[in-house]
Amino acid sequence: MEKKIYLDESEMPKKWYNLAADLPMLPPLGPDGKPISPEMLAPVFPMNLIEQEVSTERWISIPEEVQGMLKIWRPSPLIRAFELEKALGTPAKIFYKNESVSPAGSHKPNTAIPQAWYNKQFGIKRITTETGAGQWGSALSFACALIGGIECKVFMVRVSYEQKPFRQILMNTWGGTCVASPSMETAAGRAVLAEFPDTPGSLGIAISEAIEAAVTDPTGKTRYGLGSVLNHVMLHQTVIGLEAKKQLAKVGIKKPDIVIGCCGGGSNFAGLAFPFIQDKINGDDIEIIGAEPASCPTLTKGTFMYDHGDIAKMTPLLPMYSLGHNFIPAPIHAGGLRYHGMSPLVSAAVRAGYVTPIAINQSECFEAGMLFAKTEGIVPAPETTHAIAATIREAKKAKEEGKEKIIIFNLSGHGLMDLVGYDKYMRGQLSDYEMSDKEIGDNLHQMDGYPKP
Ligand SMILES: *Cc1c(COP(=O)(O)O)cnc(C)c1O
C-alpha cells in the first residue's frame, strides 16, 4: 500500500456537511434568557455567515471562488503512518489527515478563507479577532491578504505574544496587525489590567476585546471573526472529513474503526469527525474520540450548561460544556487547547453519545509528539500531540487485543512555531497539572444564577 493517498483537485468537496441537520440543538440565549434572533448577532458577524450559523440544511455549497483559494493546498494528503505503526509494533493501521500543509501550518485557513470571503461579499473592510497560540491570527491574516481589501486586527493572548514572536511576524508578513491582550485599546482589556496587571491573558479576554473593537467601530464596516466554537466554523472544517472518506475509499476501506481529534474549541475535531458522525448516526459502528488536556478538561470535567464564550459576557449564552467563562489556564501548560468552552455542536455530539472525550496530561502528549517526529518526521503542533497520544493509546490497545483496527486521526498542524514548548519538555521544565474538582467547582459557582439547559 502507498504511503500517501491523494485526491485530484476535481475530487474536492463542493459542499460542506452541516451536522446541525442531523443533531437536535438547543438555541443560544440572549441576556434576558430568551433565544436570540439572527438580527441580534448582526453587529458582530455579517448576515451571510449568521445565516450559516443558524442553518439546519444538511449540505451547503462552497462558493467557487472559495474552492479556488482552498486549492492553494487542498486536497490535503491522507498519510499511512507506517513508521509509527512499526515503532509501536501494532497491528492497527494508522492514517492521518495532514492539515499542516496549509500556508499557515494548520487546519484554520479552511474557515479563515470562507469567513474573509463572506465578509467581503457583505461589504466589510476590517475583521477583528483573537488568537491564542497565534495559529488563528496567522490564518485570518493570510485569508485577508488573499481576499484583498480587508484589514485584519488580532488580539493575541499575552503569554503567547511574549513567547511566540515568530507568529506575530507571520501575521505582519500577510498584512495583519497584532497586539498583546489584555490591551489598553479596549474597555474590556483595561478592566482586566486594572485588576490583574500581571495576567498572562486568556482566550476569553482576547475574544471580549476583539468583539468590542468590532462593535464600537463608528463606520459599521468592522466585524469579528472566530476561529473555532461556532457552528459555521465547524461547517467550514468538514472538508477535512469529507476528503478523508474519499481517500479511505480509494484504498478499499469502507469505514475506519476509530476516529480521533484533539479538542480546543472543537473545530479540527469536528472537521474530521462530523462526516463520520453522520455515518454513525446512520448505523455505522465507529468509535470517535476527542482528546483534551487534563489541565483544561472542558469535556471530561466541565458541565453542560449555558455559558458565555468570553470573559466580558459579550457573546450570547451558548449551550456547551464549559469550565466557566472566568477560567484562566495554568501558565505551566504549553500544549494549547486552553479554551474554557466547547463548540455547541461538538458538545451536543458528546451528550448524544456519539463522541467519547478523554483528557491527557501534557508530558504524555509531548512524548507522543517526539515519537511522531522521530518516526513520521513531522514535528506536530503541541495541540495535535493530544490526538497523537490518544492514537498511540488505541494502537497499543489494538496490539493487546491482537486486532487490526483502522485508526484515523487529524494532524491539525505542525509545531515549527511552537518549538519553545518542545524545548521546555526536553529540559524537563514541564510539569503535569490536573484541574481539581474543587477548583472546577469554585469556578463554576459564578454560573449559579444562569439559565440551565
Ligand atoms: C487552533 C488549533 C487547535 C485547537 O482548536 P480547535 O478549534 O479545537 O481545532 C488544534 N490544533 C491546531 C494545530 C490549532 O492551530
The ligand as an ORCA input file, in Angstrom:
! r2SCAN-3c Opt
* xyz 0 1
  C      -6.184     26.097     16.991
  C      -5.639     24.759     16.905
  C      -6.227     23.676     17.563
  C      -7.385     23.824     18.510
  O      -8.551     24.392     18.026
  P      -9.785     23.528     17.586
  O     -10.826     24.517     17.232
  O     -10.182     22.672     18.748
  O      -9.345     22.719     16.431
  C      -5.699     22.421     17.387
  N      -4.601     22.230     16.611
  C      -4.003     23.256     15.978
  C      -2.792     22.985     15.158
  C      -4.506     24.547     16.101
  O      -3.901     25.555     15.462
*
